Amino acid sequence: MSDFLHWAWERHANPLSWYIRPLFFLPLAYFSWRRRPWGLALTLVALLTSFFWFPAPERPDPRIQGVLDMEREFLTHPDIFQIVMLSLAPLLLAAFCAALWHRSLVWGVVVFDAAALGKIAWAVSEAGSDGAATYVPVGGGALAVTVLLLVVARRKRPGPAPVRPTG
């Protein structure tokens, strides 16, 4: 592994790196809905670099380290199945953005939540009990993003037309 990747990977063990990641789906949703490619591009750059924004922890959580070790093995020794699995992440990200670009909040939420559940299931199936480290950051993040998207959508929904007095 290159020096840069080793440096970045150590920082990804910081739990803040895990908790911040789902929050990027809020600006992705906004810029998709508003059809702003520049906003999408900036948010994707932020999402892709966020795993090394925080300092490496002095004592990494062993469960987080177990998931990261599994991910490193997955990324450095891929077989055909793993290549197919790796292609799912950008496809699901594109599907989320496309659903909102086409003004389908329901499909956006369905894709987002399915991707989050898939990430948790994959982590648990591949990393065993260490995969439980994804429950709160991924599952909680998905819940928070889903609730926020639905609350914003509800507030933006037009109400009944005002009744105008006749006379």
C-alpha positions in Angstrom: 0.0 0.0 0.0 1.4 3.5 -0.9 2.4 5.9 1.8 -0.6 8.1 1.1 -3.1 5.3 1.2 -1.6 4.0 4.5 -1.8 7.6 5.9 -5.4 8.0 4.8 -6.5 4.5 5.9 -5.2 5.1 9.5 -7.4 8.2 9.6 -10.4 6.3 8.4 -10.3 4.4 11.7 -11.5 7.6 13.4 -15.2 7.2 14.3 -15.9 10.7 13.1 -15.0 9.6 9.6 -17.8 7.0 9.9 -20.4 9.3 11.4 -20.0 12.2 9.0 -20.3 10.1 5.8 -24.1 9.6 5.8 -24.6 13.4 6.2 -23.2 14.0 2.7 -26.3 12.5 1.3 -28.2 15.6 2.4 -26.4 18.0 0.1 -26.4 15.2 -2.6 -30.2 15.1 -2.3 -30.4 18.9 -2.4 -28.2 19.4 -5.4 -29.9 16.5 -7.2 -33.3 17.9 -6.5 -32.2 21.4 -7.6 -30.3 19.9 -10.6 -27.0 21.5 -9.8 -24.2 19.4 -11.3 -21.5 21.7 -9.7 -23.0 21.1 -6.2 -23.1 17.3 -6.9 -19.5 17.3 -8.0 -18.3 19.3 -5.0 -20.2 17.1 -2.6 -18.9 13.9 -4.2 -15.3 15.2 -3.8 -16.0 15.9 -0.2 -17.6 12.5 0.3 -14.6 10.7 -1.3 -12.1 12.6 0.8 -13.9 12.7 4.1 -12.5 9.4 5.2 -9.1 11.1 6.0 -10.2 14.5 7.3 -9.8 13.5 10.9 -6.6 12.5 12.8 -5.8 8.8 13.3 -7.1 7.6 16.6 -4.5 6.8 19.3 -6.4 3.6 20.1 -8.6 2.5 17.3 -11.8 0.7 18.2 -11.1 -3.0 17.6 -14.4 -3.5 15.8 -13.8 -0.6 13.5 -10.3 -1.9 12.9 -11.8 -5.4 12.1 -14.1 -3.9 9.5 -11.3 -1.8 8.0 -9.1 -4.9 7.8 -11.8 -6.7 6.0 -12.3 -3.8 3.6 -8.6 -3.5 2.9 -8.4 -7.2 2.1 -11.5 -6.9 -0.1 -10.0 -3.9 -2.0 -6.5 -5.3 -2.4 -7.3 -8.8 -3.5 -10.5 -8.6 -5.5 -12.0 -11.5 -7.4 -14.9 -11.3 -9.9 -17.5 -11.3 -7.2 -15.8 -8.5 -5.4 -15.5 -6.5 -8.5 -19.2 -6.8 -9.1 -19.8 -5.8 -5.5 -17.5 -2.8 -5.8 -19.5 -1.6 -8.8 -22.7 -1.5 -6.7 -21.5 1.5 -4.6 -21.2 4.0 -7.5 -24.4 2.5 -9.2 -26.4 3.0 -6.0 -25.0 6.5 -5.5 -26.0 7.3 -9.1 -29.4 5.8 -8.6 -30.0 7.9 -5.5 -29.0 11.1 -7.3 -31.0 10.2 -10.4 -34.1 9.4 -8.4 -34.0 12.9 -6.8 -33.0 14.6 -10.0 -36.2 13.2 -11.5 -38.2 14.4 -8.4 -38.8 11.0 -6.9 -38.3 11.3 -3.2 -39.7 7.9 -2.5 -37.3 6.1 -4.8 -34.4 8.2 -3.5 -35.2 7.1 0.1 -35.7 3.5 -1.0 -32.3 3.4 -2.8 -30.5 5.2 0.0 -32.0 2.9 2.8 -31.4 -0.2 0.7 -27.8 0.8 0.2 -27.3 1.4 3.9 -28.9 -1.9 4.9 -26.8 -3.6 2.2 -23.6 -2.0 3.7 -24.5 -3.3 7.1 -25.4 -6.8 5.9 -22.2 -6.9 3.9 -20.0 -5.8 6.8 -21.6 -8.3 9.2 -21.4 -11.2 6.7 -17.7 -10.4 5.8 -16.3 -9.1 9.1 -18.4 -11.2 11.5 -19.2 -9.6 14.9 -16.9 -6.7 14.0 -19.5 -5.7 11.4 -21.7 -4.5 14.2 -19.5 -1.4 14.3 -21.5 -0.2 11.3 -24.9 -0.3 13.0 -24.9 3.1 14.5 -22.9 5.2 12.0 -24.5 3.6 8.9 -27.9 2.6 10.3 -28.3 5.7 12.5 -27.1 7.9 9.7 -29.6 6.3 7.3 -32.4 6.9 9.8 -31.4 10.5 10.4 -31.1 11.3 6.6 -34.4 9.6 5.8 -36.2 11.5 8.5 -34.7 14.8 7.5 -35.5 14.2 3.8 -39.1 13.3 4.7 -39.5 16.3 7.1 -38.2 18.7 4.5 -40.4 17.2 1.8 -43.4 17.5 4.0 -42.7 21.2 4.7 -42.2 21.9 1.0 -45.4 20.2 0.0 -48.0 22.7 -1.1 -51.0 22.8 1.2 -54.5 23.3 0.1 -55.3 26.4 -1.9 -56.5 29.3 0.2 -60.2 29.9 0.2 -61.0 33.3 -1.2 -64.0 35.1 -0.1 -66.6 35.7 -2.8 -68.3 38.9 -3.0 
